[in-house]
Amino acid sequence: MRIITPGEVARPAGNKYLGVLVAAKFARYMNELPRERIQLKEEKLTTKSLLALVNGDLTYKLLRRRRSET
């Protein structure tokens, strides 16, 4: 099992909190895919998504939230 440090996550994302948030959303997205499309060897989806972020394979775009009218 590979250990990914907060410093490694912070480099591509700008800060560690944003990096973990992006990786978690990508892991949730991969969880919704059919099992045939995901190659599960022995890594968890969160580990795969963190590795994709650290390796630069994962690109993302920040969107501003719309203010809800109450």
Summary of the structure (lengths in Angstrom):
residues: 70
radius of gyration: 13.9
end to end distance: 47.2
largest distance: 47.3
contacts: 139
relative contact order: 0.19
helix: 51%
strand: 0%
